[in-house]
């Protein structure tokens, strides 16, 4: 994917990412998913964003340049993955929430043996990251580099008539913002869950 396509505000970037392909080389073989659900997180004006209070060693990738993988650990159990957006120095990222598996389902099943259906293989950000083997060591990877272990591939834009948007999942801060985008009709889209006491952490 061309880096320039991500050097824009997180909202149009989120819509552009729908339908694009995220692929990774894993010990079990290559795995690729078509992105069907994403969430946008901006900087100082977004209380749900990791970058809301400024730059730290943990969130540095969010500050650019665009097109890099931002990986964080949540609840002491799971990794979640984002791609940095906006111009270099401006904090923002889009969380990869769900995808449809495009590669060998047998490999995907080896990597996600507890999935009850193909739709659940990459439904939810933690499952998607697990399927692709994304962890903190991948933080900062250049998704626009063809030689990278993890790559983001452009695809034709999803028609606006097929895109839906609504509140982000599981956040308490800025929960009213309709910054989650998904492809209508995809079985891999995760169910909506409102934020609560457990979700006071910022998520992207």
C-alpha positions as CSV (number, residue, x, y, z in Angstrom):
1,X,0.0,0.0,0.0
2,X,1.2,3.5,-0.8
3,X,2.3,5.4,2.3
4,X,0.6,8.5,1.0
5,X,-2.8,6.8,1.2
6,X,-2.4,6.7,5.0
7,X,-0.9,10.2,5.5
8,X,-4.5,11.5,6.0
9,X,-6.9,11.9,8.8
10,X,-7.8,8.7,10.6
11,X,-11.5,8.8,9.6
12,X,-11.0,8.7,5.8
13,X,-8.0,6.4,6.4
14,X,-10.3,3.9,8.2
15,X,-12.7,3.8,5.4
16,X,-9.9,3.4,2.9
17,X,-8.5,0.4,4.8
18,X,-11.8,-1.6,4.5
19,X,-11.3,-4.2,1.9
20,X,-7.5,-4.0,2.0
21,X,-5.4,-7.1,2.8
22,X,-3.2,-7.6,5.8
23,X,-0.8,-10.5,5.4
24,X,2.0,-11.9,7.5
25,X,4.6,-14.7,7.2
26,X,4.1,-17.1,10.2
27,X,5.9,-20.3,11.3
28,X,2.9,-22.2,9.9
29,X,2.8,-20.4,6.6
30,X,1.6,-17.1,5.1
31,X,-1.8,-15.9,6.4
32,X,-3.8,-13.0,4.9
33,X,-7.1,-11.4,5.8
34,X,-9.4,-8.9,4.1
35,X,-10.1,-6.1,6.5
36,X,-13.8,-5.9,7.3
37,X,-13.8,-3.8,10.5
38,X,-11.6,-1.1,11.8
39,X,-11.6,1.7,14.4
40,X,-10.1,5.2,14.2
41,X,-8.1,6.8,17.0
42,X,-6.7,10.3,16.8
43,X,-4.4,12.3,19.1
44,X,-5.0,15.0,21.7
45,X,-8.7,15.5,20.8
46,X,-9.5,11.8,21.3
47,X,-9.7,10.8,25.0
48,X,-9.9,7.1,24.0
49,X,-6.5,7.2,22.2
50,X,-3.2,6.0,23.6
51,X,-1.7,9.3,22.3
52,X,-4.2,11.5,24.1
53,X,-1.7,12.5,26.8
54,X,1.3,12.8,24.6
55,X,4.2,10.8,23.3
56,X,5.7,7.9,25.3
57,X,8.1,5.0,24.4
58,X,5.0,2.8,24.2
59,X,3.0,4.9,21.8
60,X,5.8,6.4,19.7
61,X,4.7,4.7,16.5
62,X,1.4,6.5,16.6
63,X,3.3,9.8,16.0
64,X,4.5,8.6,12.5
65,X,5.6,8.3,9.9
66,X,2.3,6.7,8.6
67,X,2.1,3.1,7.4
68,X,3.8,1.5,10.4
69,X,2.5,-1.2,12.7
70,X,1.6,-0.1,16.3
71,X,1.2,-3.2,18.6
72,X,0.1,-3.0,22.2
73,X,-0.7,-5.5,25.0
74,X,-4.1,-5.3,26.6
75,X,-5.6,-6.9,29.8
76,X,-2.3,-8.7,30.3
77,X,-3.4,-11.3,27.8
78,X,-3.7,-10.1,24.2
79,X,-2.0,-8.1,21.5
80,X,-3.8,-5.7,19.3
81,X,-2.5,-4.1,16.1
82,X,-3.0,-0.7,14.4
83,X,-1.5,1.2,11.5
84,X,-0.2,4.7,12.0
85,X,-1.9,7.5,9.9
86,X,-1.7,11.3,9.5
87,X,1.4,13.2,8.7
88,X,4.7,12.4,10.5
89,X,4.6,14.0,13.9
90,X,0.8,14.0,14.2
91,X,-0.5,11.1,16.3
92,X,-3.2,8.8,15.0
93,X,-3.8,5.2,14.1
94,X,-6.5,2.8,12.9
95,X,-7.1,-0.4,14.8
96,X,-7.5,-3.6,12.8
97,X,-10.7,-5.1,14.4
98,X,-11.7,-8.0,12.1
99,X,-10.9,-9.7,8.9
100,X,-11.9,-12.5,6.6
101,X,-9.3,-15.2,5.9
102,X,-8.1,-15.3,2.3
103,X,-5.4,-17.8,2.5
104,X,-5.4,-21.6,3.3
105,X,-8.0,-22.1,6.0
106,X,-6.1,-25.1,7.2
107,X,-3.1,-22.9,8.2
108,X,-5.5,-20.5,9.8
109,X,-7.1,-23.4,11.8
110,X,-3.7,-24.5,13.0
111,X,-3.1,-21.0,14.3
112,X,-6.5,-20.5,15.8
113,X,-7.6,-24.0,16.8
114,X,-10.3,-22.7,19.2
115,X,-12.3,-20.9,16.5
116,X,-15.7,-22.4,16.2
117,X,-16.2,-21.2,12.6
118,X,-14.3,-19.6,9.8
119,X,-15.9,-16.3,10.6
120,X,-14.4,-16.4,14.1
121,X,-10.8,-16.9,12.9
122,X,-10.1,-13.1,12.9
123,X,-13.2,-11.7,14.5
124,X,-12.0,-9.2,17.0
125,X,-8.6,-7.4,17.3
126,X,-7.0,-9.9,19.6
127,X,-8.0,-12.9,17.4
128,X,-6.8,-11.1,14.3
129,X,-3.4,-10.3,15.9
130,X,-3.1,-13.9,17.1
131,X,-3.9,-15.3,13.7
132,X,-1.2,-13.2,12.1
133,X,1.3,-13.8,14.9
134,X,1.6,-10.1,15.7
135,X,3.3,-9.2,19.0
136,X,5.2,-6.4,20.6
137,X,8.4,-7.3,18.6
138,X,6.5,-6.3,15.4
139,X,5.8,-2.8,16.8
140,X,7.1,-0.3,14.2
141,X,7.2,-2.7,11.3
142,X,6.7,-0.9,7.9
143,X,3.5,-2.3,6.5
144,X,4.3,-0.5,3.1
145,X,7.6,-2.4,2.7
146,X,7.2,-5.5,0.4
147,X,10.1,-7.1,2.3
148,X,8.4,-6.7,5.7
149,X,7.2,-9.8,7.6
150,X,3.8,-8.1,7.8
151,X,2.4,-6.2,4.8
152,X,-0.6,-4.1,4.0
153,X,-1.9,-4.5,0.4
154,X,-4.2,-2.1,-1.3
155,X,-7.5,-3.2,-2.8
156,X,-10.3,-1.4,-4.7
157,X,-12.3,0.9,-2.5
158,X,-15.3,-0.5,-0.8
159,X,-18.4,1.4,-2.1
160,X,-19.7,3.8,0.5
161,X,-23.1,2.1,0.3
162,X,-21.6,-1.0,1.8
163,X,-19.8,0.8,4.7
164,X,-21.4,1.2,8.1
165,X,-20.2,3.2,11.1
166,X,-21.0,3.4,14.7
167,X,-19.5,3.7,18.2
168,X,-16.2,2.1,19.0
169,X,-16.3,-1.2,20.9
170,X,-15.4,-1.5,24.6
171,X,-14.2,2.1,25.3
172,X,-15.5,4.3,28.1
173,X,-13.8,7.6,27.1
174,X,-15.3,9.3,24.0
175,X,-17.6,6.3,23.6
176,X,-20.1,8.4,21.7
177,X,-17.9,8.9,18.7
178,X,-19.0,6.8,15.7
179,X,-15.4,6.0,14.7
180,X,-15.8,2.3,14.1
181,X,-16.3,1.3,10.4
182,X,-17.3,-2.1,9.0
183,X,-18.4,-3.7,5.8
184,X,-22.1,-4.5,5.9
185,X,-23.0,-8.1,5.7
186,X,-19.6,-9.6,6.7
187,X,-20.0,-12.4,9.2
188,X,-16.5,-11.7,10.5
189,X,-17.6,-8.3,12.0
190,X,-17.5,-8.4,15.8
191,X,-20.6,-7.7,17.8
192,X,-21.0,-4.3,19.5
193,X,-20.1,-4.1,23.2
194,X,-20.4,-0.9,25.1
195,X,-17.5,0.3,27.3
196,X,-17.6,-0.2,31.0
197,X,-15.6,-0.1,34.2
198,X,-13.2,-2.7,32.9
199,X,-12.6,-0.7,29.7
200,X,-11.3,2.5,31.0
201,X,-8.0,1.9,29.3
202,X,-7.4,3.7,26.1
203,X,-7.4,1.4,23.1
204,X,-5.7,2.6,20.0
